[in-house]
Each structure stands twice: as structure tokens, then as C-alpha cells.
Amino acid sequence: MNFPIHPIMTQSFAVIDREIGTYKDKFSPAEYAIVRRVIHSTADFEFQHLIRFSPNAIEAGIQAVRDRVPIITDVGMVKQGVVNLLRKTFDNPLISAVEGVEVALPGKTRTETGLIKSYEKFPTAIFAIGNAPTALLALCQELESASTLPALVIGAPVGFISVVESKAALARSPVNQIRVEGRKGGSSIAAAILNALIMLALERES
């Protein structure tokens, strides 16, 4: 399965390779593919210092994409960032958690509620959180007593309230994870990580 990269993206990757220099040697080739994609989506080289990978995260993510497991995003913006590439490739079920519920559970936001319900329905899915730290916290709380873990959790919420705490909770979890430390993140970051995983899965198919 081949999927051509646009010439402008190829040129952009070349600029990133040149500017990041030997620092890319700190990553495995698959890790660097993800880091480079995030830098491409943000023009922010600080992400090379912020992205963390658990030992089996990338392999688990690649396999889950190839197995066409559902991909759950916290909000529609993350979903929209990957839908085109996903439809042209593996066509995994793609679900925005917040769009799946109309009424929040008591004391929860709709995004938290949607993520909890999505986990109950698809416990082995890939979960990508790029906007809502409370949703990531809710998922981590579910995982504390869970017998079944997601294939991968991408933790990249952005902001000032509960963001660092949610990422710390994810770091303590045994789940396969790719996370962005600190306050930075966002829907475009979570989508970039997902798109990089899809491209890595395509390479594996070839």
C-alpha cells in the first residue's frame, strides 16, 4: 500500500532534518517520524524535548492501526485532522467522544462522559486526547481498576488547568502511551501523532 507525500511536506521534512541536526539520533527512526510530524504541524522545535514514548507504544499503535481497531478522539478537531488520511488507508472506525453524548454524567463534562462511555464500549481502542485534560484524567481514573487496557493512549491536551496533572496521571498508568509533557499540546498535535502512526503502519504494510 503506497501513499505519496506532497512535495511541500517532503521539503519541510528536509528543513526539519537539517535544523534538528544530530539531536534526531536520540530517537529511534519511528520515534523521530512522529516527532518530525509534530514539529511540521507546529513549526515548534521544542516538541523534540517534550514528547515521551513508553517502551511498546509505537509498535502497539502501529499494530492497532493495521488491525483496524477503533480510534477514539476527545473532540471533533482531532477527528477531522486524521479522517482524510484514515479513509484513504486503513479506514478504522473513527469516533469523537464528545459528539457521541448529548447529556453529561453528573459532575462530568460531555467530553469526559463521552470518553468514559467510549472506553466502556471499545476498551482496546486507540485513544487520542488533544484538547480536554479532564477527559484524560477521567480515562486514567477508569484505567486504575481496569482489567483491559487500550492499545494506545495519546495524551496531548493543552492549556493551564489540570493539563500537567492529567499528563502526570497518564505517566503513572501502565498503558502504552505517547504524551506531550508540560502545558503544550492541542488537537493538531494529537492528530499529527495519529497521522504519523498511520504512515508508519503503511510502511509496515509495504
C-alpha positions as CSV (number, residue, x, y, z in Angstrom):
1,M,0.0,0.0,0.0
2,N,1.6,3.2,-1.2
3,F,0.6,6.8,-0.2
4,P,2.7,9.6,-1.8
5,I,3.8,12.5,0.3
6,H,3.2,16.0,-1.1
7,P,6.4,17.7,-2.3
8,I,6.0,20.6,0.1
9,M,5.8,18.2,3.0
10,T,9.0,16.5,1.7
11,Q,10.7,19.8,1.5
12,S,9.5,20.8,5.0
13,F,10.8,17.5,6.4
14,A,14.2,18.2,4.8
15,V,14.3,21.6,6.6
16,I,13.4,20.0,9.9
17,D,16.1,17.3,9.4
18,R,18.7,19.9,8.8
19,E,17.7,22.2,11.7
20,I,17.3,19.4,14.2
21,G,20.7,18.1,13.3
22,T,22.2,15.3,15.4
23,Y,19.6,15.6,18.0
24,K,17.4,13.2,15.9
25,D,19.8,10.5,16.8
26,K,18.3,10.5,20.3
27,F,15.2,8.9,18.8
28,S,14.5,5.6,17.1
29,P,13.5,6.0,13.4
30,A,9.9,5.5,14.3
31,E,10.0,7.9,17.2
32,Y,11.7,10.5,15.0
33,A,9.0,10.1,12.4
34,I,6.4,11.1,15.0
35,V,8.5,14.0,16.4
36,R,9.2,15.3,13.0
37,R,5.5,15.2,12.0
38,V,4.6,17.2,15.2
39,I,7.3,19.8,14.5
40,H,6.0,20.0,11.0
41,S,2.4,20.7,12.2
42,T,3.6,23.4,14.7
43,A,6.9,24.8,13.4
44,D,7.9,24.5,17.1
45,F,11.2,22.6,17.7
46,E,10.5,22.5,21.5
47,F,8.4,19.4,20.9
48,Q,11.5,17.4,20.4
49,H,12.1,17.8,24.1
50,L,8.5,17.3,25.2
51,I,7.3,14.1,23.5
52,R,7.6,10.9,25.6
53,F,7.1,7.3,24.4
54,S,6.5,4.3,26.6
55,P,8.6,1.2,25.5
56,N,5.9,-0.5,23.4
57,A,3.8,2.4,22.4
58,I,4.7,2.8,18.8
59,E,4.6,-0.9,18.0
60,A,1.3,-1.2,19.8
61,G,-0.1,1.8,17.9
62,I,1.1,0.5,14.5
63,Q,-0.4,-2.9,15.1
64,A,-3.7,-1.4,16.3
65,V,-4.0,0.7,13.2
66,R,-3.3,-2.3,11.0
67,D,-5.8,-4.3,12.9
68,R,-8.3,-1.5,12.2
69,V,-9.3,-1.1,15.9
70,P,-11.5,2.0,16.6
71,I,-9.8,5.3,17.2
72,I,-11.4,7.5,19.8
73,T,-10.7,11.2,19.9
74,D,-11.8,13.6,22.6
75,V,-13.1,16.3,20.3
76,G,-14.0,16.7,16.6
77,M,-10.9,18.7,15.8
78,V,-8.7,15.7,16.4
79,K,-11.0,13.6,14.4
80,Q,-11.0,16.0,11.4
81,G,-7.3,16.1,11.5
82,V,-7.0,12.4,10.7
83,V,-10.2,11.5,8.8
84,N,-8.9,12.1,5.3
85,L,-5.7,10.0,5.7
86,L,-7.5,7.3,7.6
87,R,-10.3,6.9,4.9
88,K,-7.7,6.6,2.2
89,T,-5.7,3.9,4.1
90,F,-6.9,1.6,6.9
91,D,-10.4,3.2,7.4
92,N,-10.6,2.4,11.1
93,P,-13.8,3.4,12.9
94,L,-13.2,7.0,14.0
95,I,-15.2,8.4,16.8
96,S,-15.3,11.8,18.5
97,A,-16.2,11.1,22.2
98,V,-17.9,14.4,22.8
99,E,-20.1,14.0,19.7
100,G,-21.4,10.7,21.0
101,V,-23.3,12.0,24.0
102,E,-25.9,14.7,24.4
103,V,-26.1,14.8,28.3
104,A,-23.1,14.7,30.6
105,L,-23.0,12.4,33.6
106,P,-23.4,14.2,37.0
107,G,-20.3,16.2,37.8
108,K,-18.7,15.4,34.4
109,T,-18.4,17.3,31.1
110,R,-19.7,15.9,27.9
111,T,-16.2,15.1,26.8
112,E,-15.4,13.2,30.0
113,T,-18.7,11.4,29.7
114,G,-18.1,10.6,26.0
115,L,-14.6,9.3,26.7
116,I,-15.8,7.1,29.6
117,K,-18.6,5.6,27.5
118,S,-16.3,5.1,24.6
119,Y,-13.8,3.2,26.8
120,E,-16.7,1.0,28.1
121,K,-17.7,0.2,24.6
122,F,-14.2,0.0,23.0
123,P,-11.7,-0.8,25.8
124,T,-8.9,-1.8,23.4
125,A,-9.2,1.2,21.1
126,I,-6.6,3.9,20.4
127,F,-7.5,7.0,22.5
128,A,-6.2,10.4,21.4
129,I,-6.8,13.4,23.7
130,G,-5.7,16.8,22.3
131,N,-8.0,19.2,23.9
132,A,-9.6,18.1,27.2
133,P,-7.4,17.4,30.2
134,T,-10.4,16.5,32.3
135,A,-11.2,13.8,29.8
136,L,-7.7,12.4,30.0
137,L,-8.0,12.4,33.8
138,A,-11.3,10.6,33.6
139,L,-9.8,7.9,31.3
140,C,-6.8,7.5,33.7
141,Q,-9.2,7.0,36.6
142,E,-11.0,4.3,34.6
143,L,-7.7,2.6,33.9
144,E,-6.7,2.4,37.6
145,S,-9.0,-0.6,38.2
146,A,-9.3,-1.9,34.6
147,S,-8.6,-5.4,33.5
148,T,-8.4,-4.4,29.8
149,L,-6.2,-1.5,28.7
150,P,-6.4,0.5,25.4
151,A,-4.0,-0.4,22.7
152,L,-2.5,3.2,23.0
153,V,-3.3,6.5,24.7
154,I,-2.1,9.7,23.1
155,G,-2.1,12.4,25.8
156,A,-1.6,15.8,24.4
157,P,-4.1,18.2,26.0
158,V,-3.2,21.9,26.0
159,G,-3.8,24.7,28.5
160,F,-3.3,25.7,32.1
161,I,-5.9,24.0,34.3
162,S,-5.4,20.3,35.0
163,V,-3.2,19.8,32.0
164,V,0.1,18.9,33.7
165,E,-1.8,16.9,36.3
166,S,-3.6,14.8,33.6
167,K,-0.3,14.0,31.9
168,A,1.2,13.0,35.2
169,A,-1.7,10.7,35.8
170,L,-1.1,9.2,32.3
171,A,2.6,8.8,33.0
172,R,1.8,6.7,36.2
173,S,-0.5,4.4,34.2
174,P,0.8,1.1,32.8
175,V,-1.0,1.7,29.4
176,N,1.0,2.1,26.2
177,Q,1.3,5.8,25.7
178,I,2.7,8.8,23.8
179,R,2.4,12.0,25.7
180,V,3.4,15.6,25.4
181,E,4.9,16.9,28.7
182,G,4.1,20.3,30.1
183,R,1.3,22.7,29.1
184,K,1.8,22.4,25.4
185,G,-0.3,20.2,23.1
186,G,-3.5,20.6,21.2
187,S,-5.8,18.9,18.7
188,S,-3.3,19.4,15.9
189,I,-0.6,17.7,18.0
190,A,-2.8,14.7,18.7
191,A,-3.7,14.5,15.0
192,A,-0.1,14.7,13.9
193,I,0.9,11.8,16.2
194,L,-2.0,9.8,14.8
195,N,-1.2,10.6,11.2
196,A,2.5,9.7,11.8
197,L,1.4,6.3,13.2
198,I,-0.9,5.7,10.2
199,M,2.1,6.4,7.9
200,L,4.3,4.1,9.9
201,A,1.6,1.4,9.6
202,L,1.5,2.0,5.8
203,E,5.3,1.5,5.6
204,R,4.8,-1.8,7.5
205,E,2.2,-2.9,5.0
206,S,4.6,-2.3,2.2
